[in-house]
């Protein structure tokens, strides 16, 4: 298998938020590349690679066996986190899915409301929906990062604290920690999001009855960050 040094920035973004030497569930594992990297390099002790489709699970099993890690990495054919509580994870990884799907997976697993379990999430879309779910359900966002591989990716680390809180529109869209810490890719990401609102405004402008107030305000707020 490949060495950790070849792991791309998108997947590597999970590593700082994981419990060193812990147990991790990888939801939507897609051939188990990430769990294999984590265990091979001593970042995690054990892993459970999960996927809803049989093809990726078969491939994951083959890759795990080739890496001689069958004693440390298990697989499970399942939808989201159903039937995985017995693994008793320290961390749960959910990468490569839309924000709304991640929300569904978390909402169907009430047992993740446990301060001992870290969530490391990377929504491919609708990050604001995911952040609002976390805030409304008592998950503290403890870390955020931005990476770029052909496009921008947001990684969100969260942990249940039981305290609900509110997010501003910018905090939901960009992330409170990204706003306060302004990581290296921050300006490029903000410019990209301004472009997203430009596209929405152009599309809505074709309708005489369209309400453009939200998009105009968000674009203005984003521009003020630069």
MONOR-V852135 format. One record per backbone hydrogen bond with DSSP energy under -1.0 kcal/mol. CO is the residue of the C=O (numbers start at 0). NH is the residue of the N-H. E is the energy in kcal/mol with one decimal. If there is no record, write none. Layout:
BEGIN
<<CO:NH:E> <CO:NH:E>>
END
This chain:
BEGIN
<<2:5:-1.9> <3:6:-2.1> <7:11:-2.6> <8:12:-1.3> <10:13:-1.8> <11:14:-1.3> <13:16:-1.5> <14:17:-1.5> <18:21:-2.3> <21:44:-2.8> <21:45:-1.3> <22:89:-3.0> <22:90:-2.0> <23:47:-2.3> <24:92:-3.4> <25:49:-2.8> <31:35:-2.0> <32:36:-2.3> <33:37:-2.5> <34:38:-2.5> <35:39:-2.8> <36:40:-1.7> <37:42:-2.1> <37:43:-1.6> <38:41:-1.6> <42:20:-2.8> <45:23:-2.1> <46:73:-2.3> <47:25:-2.7> <48:75:-2.1> <49:27:-1.1> <49:28:-3.1> <50:77:-1.9> <52:56:-1.3> <53:57:-2.7> <54:58:-2.4> <55:59:-2.8> <56:60:-2.5> <57:61:-2.0> <58:62:-2.5> <59:63:-2.7> <60:64:-2.3> <61:65:-2.4> <62:66:-1.6> <63:68:-2.4> <64:67:-1.5> <68:71:-1.4> <68:72:-2.5> <71:46:-2.2> <73:48:-3.0> <75:50:-1.7> <78:81:-1.8> <80:83:-1.6> <83:86:-1.9> <84:87:-1.8> <89:117:-2.7> <90:24:-2.0> <91:119:-2.9> <92:26:-3.0> <93:121:-2.4> <96:123:-2.8> <97:101:-2.2> <98:102:-2.1> <99:103:-2.0> <100:104:-2.4> <101:105:-2.4> <102:106:-2.8> <103:107:-1.5> <105:108:-1.6> <108:111:-2.2> <109:112:-1.9> <111:113:-2.4> <113:116:-2.3> <117:91:-2.5> <118:157:-2.6> <119:93:-2.3> <120:155:-3.4> <124:98:-2.4> <125:129:-1.5> <126:130:-2.7> <127:131:-2.2> <128:132:-2.0> <129:133:-2.5> <130:134:-2.5> <131:135:-2.6> <132:136:-1.2> <133:138:-3.0> <134:164:-1.6> <137:160:-3.3> <137:161:-2.1> <139:158:-2.1> <142:156:-3.1> <144:154:-2.6> <146:152:-2.7> <150:148:-2.4> <152:146:-2.1> <154:144:-1.9> <155:120:-3.2> <156:141:-1.7> <156:142:-1.5> <157:118:-3.1> <158:139:-2.6> <167:171:-2.3> <168:172:-2.1> <169:173:-3.4> <174:178:-2.4> <175:179:-2.1> <176:180:-2.8> <177:181:-2.1> <182:185:-2.5> <184:188:-2.4> <185:189:-2.7> <186:190:-2.4> <187:191:-1.9> <188:192:-2.3> <189:193:-2.2> <190:194:-1.9> <191:195:-1.7> <192:196:-2.0> <193:197:-2.1> <194:198:-2.2> <195:199:-2.1> <196:200:-2.7> <197:201:-2.4> <198:202:-2.1> <199:203:-2.8> <200:204:-2.3> <203:206:-2.2> <206:209:-1.1> <211:215:-2.6> <212:216:-2.3> <213:217:-2.6> <214:218:-2.5> <215:219:-2.2> <216:220:-2.6> <217:221:-2.5> <218:222:-2.4> <219:223:-1.6> <221:224:-1.4> <222:225:-1.2>>
END
